[in-house]
């Protein structure tokens, strides 16, 4: 009886504090039952976190990381031992031959652009067998005209859409693979689409199909939002290159900038010659004092991703219970940290994002509004009160203000913060009269 009373007291105290933080008793009670039902699933996530933590720790030990790796370099950055060792760690953790991990890579789009332009030549074709790529990549490719696009340099582009049920159009892909197809880009996550995220297993099946028909094609995976969600990465199932951003999953919320490219040595080196210049490649590029946050962020990444994954599952179950379309749904397996919720009206997207912003540790008093962001074809609303500007491993949400009016939620450096953000998003929707509990 005493234990039960103590538990009730702790819950009462917690609910009181949530009330002081703006969460009504109705919202708290509605969510509490859903959270309780997810305990077993959350334990399975903890098992994956433990596996990936050991994988990262093992890579650091194998590569003999020591305190000298944290020293800053400037200028050309010749013989930056910490930078070179960090790239060995990424290659070991991802089971690749080599890696490029640099603060000079500004974002995920930049990392992808470097990998693409470093390995494609005039007359080559780039093929996407999983439909339309993420919006900002359209200008890199030249789907939407932009200065310096691959199209301007004579690289053509082909696309095979997924079938309506989200499966691969293998017949269409086989037909699309032609003599000029040099590279295939596979986007793991959904971007601003309501298609399923691809599991590493499915990516492996697709790569095997492509390689069987054209063994010399380079298969690159846009791994953004997917790192450490599963126990294996695309490089474990045949990807020649795996690309991502350090202000997403692998930076663990500590990396202030940067991106990575990992995979086959020859293709990584080609990308390095594009990032710096022909003749220089990986030899230059000072680390400028960011290496401690790169190393420590990578070490913490499995745990941080686990918390974000719990938040995504919690959000899916909350909004599915309220009758909204959610992708992934509340019970299916997860392959990235993004949760899409379709509201069908712009007011829902806006209220949700304003709730996420109100739950932030930074700029919580700011009210986000849609605006014409560079690289997008419609107004976009973004909520991100983050310690690192634009970091989407931190609690964040965004969405284009266009049909079907879906919002994309991700991140949370801790599960507890992700939970509060979701509760606040629901609170804002209730207050706006868009949801009834």
N, C-alpha and C positions, 0 to 999 in steps of 0.2 A: 504493500500500500504506500509506503514511504517513497519508494522508487517511482511509482506512478504519479504521486503528488509532485515530486521534484520535476518530472518530465513535463507535467502540465504547467508548472510554474515557469519553467524555461521557455515553453512555447508562448505563454502569456506575455512574458517579458519581450520576447522577440517580436510578437505581433504589435505590442505597444510601440516598440522602436520603429517598426515599419510604418505604423500610423504617423509617427512624428516625421517620417521621411516621405509622407504623402500618399501612402497606400491605404485604401479604405479597408475595413474589416471584410466587406463583401468580396473584394478582389483577392485579399489574402486567403480567405477560406476556400474560395473557388480553386485557387492554385495549389493549396496545401494538399488536397486529396490527390491531385494529379502527380505532384512530386512524390508522394508516398508510394504510388503505384509504379514508379520508375526506379526504385531502389535496386532491384536485381539487375536491371539493364546498366545502371550506373556502375555497379560492381564489375561488370564485364568490361566497361571502358577503362576502369582502373587496372585491370589485368593487361590491357593493351598498352597503357601508359607505362607499366612496369617493364614490359618487354622492350618497348622502344627506348626507355631510359637506359636499360642495360646495353642496348645496341649502340647508342651514342657514347655512353661511358666507355664501352669496349673500344670504339674507334679512337677516342682520345688517348686511351692507354696504349693501344697498339702503335699510334703515331708518336708516342712519347712527348706529349704536350708538357711544357714546363714554363716557369715564370718568365723566362726570357722571350717567350712568344708574345707577351703583352706589350713589348716596347714599341714606341711610336717611331715612324720614319717620315721623312719629308722629301721634297724634291722629286727626283726620278724614282726613288724607292728601290734602287738596286739592292739585291741581297736582303730583302725584307723576309727574314726567316719566319716570323710569326704569320705573315700573310701566306707564305708557301706552305707552312705546316697546317694552317686552317684549311687550305684547299685539299691537302692530304686527308684531313679528318672528314671532310664532306665526301670525298671519293670513297673512303672506307665505309662510312655509314650508309651511303647509297649503293655500295657495291659497284662503283664505276671505276674506270681506268684513270680518270683525271677530273679536275674541277676548276672552275673559275669563280671565285667568291670575292667580290670587290665593292668598296664603297663608291667607286666611280660609276657603278650601275645604278641609275637613279630610281628605277621602279621595275615592276614586273613587265610592263610593256617594253621598256628599254632592253631588259634581258632577252626577251623574245626577239626583238628587232635585231639585236647583236647576233644571236644564234642563227637567225634566218639569213641575214645579209652576209654573215661570215661563211655560210655553207652553200649559198645559191649564187649562180653565175648567169649572165645574160643568155637567154635561150632556154633556161631551165624552167620547169613548172613546179609550183607548190600546190599540193592537194590537201584539202580538208575533208576527210571522210565522215565527219561528225557534224556537218552542217555549218551554219554561220559562226564565225569566231566572235570573241568578245569585241565590243564596240570600238575600243581604242586600237585594236589590231587591224581594223578595216583600213585605216589610213596608212598603216605600215605596209600592208599588202598592196593597196591601191584600189580596193573595192570602192572606197570613196576617195576622190582625187586629193592628193597631198604632196607637198614638195618632198622629194627624196624617197618616195615610195619605191617598193620593189618593182612595181609596174614601170616606173620611169627608167629603171635600169634593165628593162627587157625580160623581167621574170613574170611569167604568166601564172594564172591562178585557176584552179578547178575546185569544185565543191560538190559533195554528195550529201544530201540531207538524210538525217535519220528518218526511219519510218514513223508513222503516227504513234506507234506504241513504244517508241524510243529505241527500238532495235536497229542494228546496222543493216544497211542496204548492200549486202555483200555482192549481189549481181551488179548493182550500179557502180560499186567500188572497183570491181574487176574490170569493167568497161572503161572506167576513168583512168586507170593506171596505164599510161602510155609511155612511149620511148623518151619523152622529155621530162617525165615525172622524176624529179631528183629528190624531193623532200616531201614528207607527209607530216602535217601538224595535227595533233590530237589534243583537244582541250578537255581536260578531265572534269572541271567544274562546269556549272551551267551558265555562268555569266548572267546577263539580263534576259534569260530565257526560262521557260518553265519545263525544260526537258530534264530527265534524270541525270544526275552526276554519274560518271563512269567509274565503276570499281576497277581496281588494279587488275583483277582477274579478267574482266571484260576487255580492258586495254591490251592485255597480253594476247587474248584470242584474236583481236583485230590486227595487232602487229604480226602475229604468226601467219594470218591469212594474207596480209600484204607482202611479207617477206617471201612466202612460198611462190608468189607470182612475180615478184621483182626483188630479188635478194639484195641488190645494190642500193635500194632506196634508203634514205635517212629518215628514221622515224623519230620525231621530236614530240615530247609530251609537255604541254603547259600544265605544270603541276601545282599552280597556285591554289591555295586553300586546302590542298589534299595531304600535304606532308604530315606524317605521323598519325594520321587518322586510322590507317591500317598497319599491319605488321610488316608489310612489304611495300616497296615503291616501284614505279614503272620501270626503273632500271633493272629490277629483279626479273622482269618478264619480257625483256627484249628491246626496250626503248634505247635508242642510240644516244639520245640527249634528253635530259630532264631539266626543266627551267622553272625558276620561281623568284619570288621577292622576299627579302629579309625582313620587311615590315609586315609580312604575313607570318605564316606558321613557323618557319625555321629560325626566325630572329627572336622568338620567345618574348616579344614585347620590349626587349632591351636594345636590339639593333636600331640605330637612329636613321639608317639608310642602307641601301645595298641590294644586290641580287646575286643569284648563283646560276651557273650552268654546269651540269655534271653529266658524265657519260663516257663515250669512246674518246680516247686521247686525241686522235686526229681531228675530230669534229670540235672538241673543246679548244684545241689550238687554233683552228680556223676562226672560231668566235673571238679568241683573244687578239688575233691580228686585226680584227675589225674593231674591237673595243679600243685598242691603243693605236697601233699602226703597223703596216707591213714591216717586217724586220725587227720589231720590238716585242710584240705579243705579250706574254705573261711576265717578261723580265722587268717591266716598269709598272708604276702605279703605287704610290706611297699609301700606307695605311692610315696616316694622320691621327693616330691615337684612338681609333675606334675598335681595335682588336679585342680588348677585354670584353666589351659589350657583345661583339660577334661570337666569341667563344662561350661566354656565360649564357647568352641568349639561346644558342644552339643546345647547350646543356639542359636548360630549363624547358625547351620547346615541347618535348613529349608531355610534360605535366600541364603546361599552359594549353596545349591543343586539347587535352582531355577535358579540361574545364570548359573550354569553348564548345566542345562537342556535346557535353551535358546540357549546356544552354540551348543549343540548337534543337536537341531532342525535346527539351522542356517546352520551347516555343511551339514546336510542331504539335505537341499534344494539347497545349492550351488552345491554340487557334483552330485545330481540327475539331475539338470538342464544341467550339462555338459555331461550327458549320462552314468555316472558310476552307477553300482549297489550299492545301499545303504540299509542297514538294521539297524533300521527301515527306511521306506521310508519317504519322506518329509511331508506326511499328516497324517500318522497313529498315534494312541495313543502311549504314551511313558510310559515305566515301569522301566527304569533304565537310567543312564546318559551316557551310552556308545553309540557311533555311529560307525558303521562299514562301511567302504568304500572299495569296491573291485576294484583294479587297473588291475589285471591280469598279472602284471609284477613287478619284484622286484624294478625296478627303481622308480615306482610310490610310493611304500611304503616308500622307503628311502627318496625321495624328500619331501614327506608330513611330515615325522618325523623331517627332518632337518628344515623345516619351523616352526614347533611347537617349536623346540629348540631355533631357532633364535628369537622367540617372548617372550622368558622367561625373568623374572627379574633376575634370577640367572643362570650363565653359558651360557648366550646367545651367546657367542663367540665360544662355543664348537660345533663341527660337529659330531653328533652321527653316528655310524657305526654298522652294524650287528655283533653280537658276540655270542659265545656259552655260554649262561647263564645257571647256575645250575638249574635243575628241568625241563628243556625243551628238546624236542627231535629234535630241529633244531635251527639254528642261529636265534636270535631275535634282533630287533632294538628297542631301547627305547629312547624317548625324554621326558625329565622331568627336566626343570630348576626350581626346587622347593625349598622352604624354609625348608621343611621336606623331607629328602631323601626318594624317592620312593612313596611319597604321590600322589595318583591318584585322589584326589578331587581337587588338583591343576592341572593347565593346563598340559596335558600330552598326549602322543600317543605312541603306540607300535604295533608290529606285528611280527609274525613268517615269516621268509623268506622261504616260501614254498607255493605251490598252495593252494588256488586261489590268493595268494598275496593280502590279505586284511589288511588294517590298522584299528586300534581301537583307536578312539579319545575319551577323556573324561576330565572332570574337568574344572577348571577355578574358582578361588576364587571370581571373579566378572564376570558379563556378558560382560563388556567392554573388559576385558583381553581375555576372550574366543573368542570374536569377532576378536580381533587383531591376535590371534593365527591362526584362520581359514583363515583370509586374507593373512597372511604370508605363510601358507601352500600352498595356491593357487598361490601366487607369485612365490614360488620356483618351482612349477610344470610348470608354464608358462615359467620361465627362462630356465628350463631344456628341453623345447620343447615338454613336455608331454601333455600339454593342450593348446588349442587355444580358445580365447574368441571371 
